[in-house]
Amino acid sequence: MNYHAAADFLSDLRRFALDPGTGSIRELLAHLDDPHEGVEFVQIAGSNGKGSTARMTESILREAGYRTGLYTSPHFDDIRERVRIDGRKITESAVVEFVEEVRPFLVRRAVEGDPITSFEALTAMSLWYFGRSDVDVAVLEVGMGGRLDATSVVDPVAAAVTAVSLEHTDILGDTLDDIAAEKVTVAPDDAPLVTGATDEALAAVRRHATDTLTVGVAAESPDVTVRYDGVVNHTEAGVAITAADWGVETRVPMPGAYQARNAGVAAVLARQVGADRVTEAHLTRGLRNAHWPGRFEVVERDPLVVLDGAHNPGACEAVAKTLAEYDYDALHLVFGAMHDKDHRSMVDALPAAASVRACAPALERAADPAVLAAAFETTGNGSVTTAPTVAAALDDARTAADPDDCVLVVGSLFAVAEARRRWSRLAVTREVDTVDDAQAAIDRAHPDAVDAAGAASESVSEVLTVPLDRREARALDRAAGRAGATAVTADYRTGRELRAAVVAGTTAEHRALLAELDDRGQGSVADTLRPRIDATDGEPRERERPYPWTDRPSVMGILNVTPDSFHDGGEYFDESAAVERAEAMIEAGADVIDVGGESTRPGADPVPVEEEIGRVRPVIEALADLDVLVSIDTRKAAVGRAALEAGADILNDVTGLEDPEMRFLAAEFDVPVIVMHSIDAPVVPGKTVTYDDVVSDVIDELAERVALAERAGLDREQVIVDPGLGFGKSNVENFALLDRLPEFRSLGCPILLGHSHKSMFSHVGQASGERLPATIAATALAVDRGADIVRVHDVPENVAAVRTAVATGDAAGVPDDWRA
């Protein structure tokens, strides 16, 4: 069974239970030997805000050192998004393993007339995965209600009801009191139920919960007070949370007064889990790192483009209040909602717009765009039109908007998911040398039962892969046929999952394909493919900034001013020795000197901020007058700021922007930032990480970090990506990353490779202290595969390797200053 077959099996299960309750999932978990026992759980119910609150709670707990699980719904592109451990999605292989284990049981139940629902199965999969992965605490977002919800199979150590409003009245009841009675049943046995409910809803919660802890603004006299300080930049808002014996002021990456309340609920929940472990510093950084797509997410600024999954009148009202904090001229709405929602009340809650485009996500539950348009036509909005898809509506709105306008996509998370693909979807070019290589690339797409082998035989050279939904895949098939290109698409059973399509052909065929896609209303897909197709025509990429790596591969020389670095610890700890070493590297041809004051070798001890600054600042100041760029290798924004003020030119962050201030610091100083993929830094000895495909997984995870950097105000060409060799990868996986380095071009960023003297070379028989030849060889291979920067200890030898690789590829293109 392949992954998509497993995902289809889970999605195709019944949507509603014949007999609601936890009995069925208890039986399924018993069949699995109750794998969730031993995990602590936090359960979060509510009409609005439960997903955001769950993410905030998990982020705080992870910051405090817990191994965390997170279960949310719905997903955007892939069911794996619903189940995460320490922020990483459940692997495809684990989904397959789970389905293969439970399928006979589920089929038998269905035959007996007592089927298990899709949500119950997905919930069971999350609990199974958390248990087998030794998670300390898992945060569960309740589906609906509480008493009858599948997540209520657990006994939580902490729980919350974020808010209560009229929703799912056919199931939960017709009044706030009825709905509150269902939701408060998540209350834990040994702790108060936390709630952010207000007014009549709060009164209803208190009627049914014997012990509550309230979170709200001062006027409500809550147990924990929150203050919303408004937006402080285009992506963050200030919040303050005050309890009797603790308090915190921080920022959250989800603007809106309601998110301040959610942050307060999350902080209280995290402290209930570990009051002796969760500090105010953990709350501060955990809340600021709680990025959550589609919740007032600003994805562009000229014009301002906001994505928000508000799906009921209360949520739409909250979005309108938050949007009022931003300065823009005209508003252009893209609205797509489900058919069972109160459309008119949602429309009334939203601000008046200059134009409205009603659309329908690719989902059976989606409301007819004509019905949605009718709800807008009597409200005094500007022009109201319909669009066949969310992508088409978004394209039209962005075209109509002036730079000072705002485009808001709202109505459902499903509409937001489709809109978000314009920024999140990647097309990856994979070079293939043999039919077997091409077949492997096609197999990763889990193709339809076509002659995939025949497609592979036509694909030797390179192939493009791009994730598509069913509607887009059908359009691609037709467009490829007319353009003469080869397209292999997956066997779609549901419309929700994105699946990789594989495209092969000549550059001319690819360009014809783009034209066909544009003609068929698939401009979003064409725009995703276009940068990769344009990159194959031999034309140099246009760059706006004159960095050394703009015109040719560059060498970054490593200067460790630490006593314990793995290769040269202590050798340049003295300032004068460090400066002498830097001058020698510059003389040998280094373009960048990377100064680091803290080792990331396995087991290295962290260095206090002031001590790290004291190590690096004098060296950077001494290097400031030399003809070289200086990079600061640090994972702490405070150290980065001190280094930039001392004259550094580049930030090099081995944690991939885990310090939430780092991306804003780079934007403030307008400097490049190196974003490395790492699981842990310093490396945790003996820790293993499972990848389905290490290259695809690392690209996917780096894409999220690149997006954060962009939204902080950086140009993509200023964000340098580093695959992170040796950080959470095996030796074989490190070599796979080196071999398939061209695939990282899909991110649209310069590429850095840090491989110098790494333990990966033990895989080819190179012992510690004897890895210079292997390092030089890897440098040449990296440049041949498109690396823009190589980070090395031995500059003269690696400069020679870079120049040789460049000359081999283009002898005429060797710069004059490289010639004797």
Summary of the structure (lengths in Angstrom):
residues: 820
radius of gyration: 27.1
end to end distance: 59.5
largest distance: 85.5
contacts: 2952
relative contact order: 0.06
helix: 44%
strand: 18%
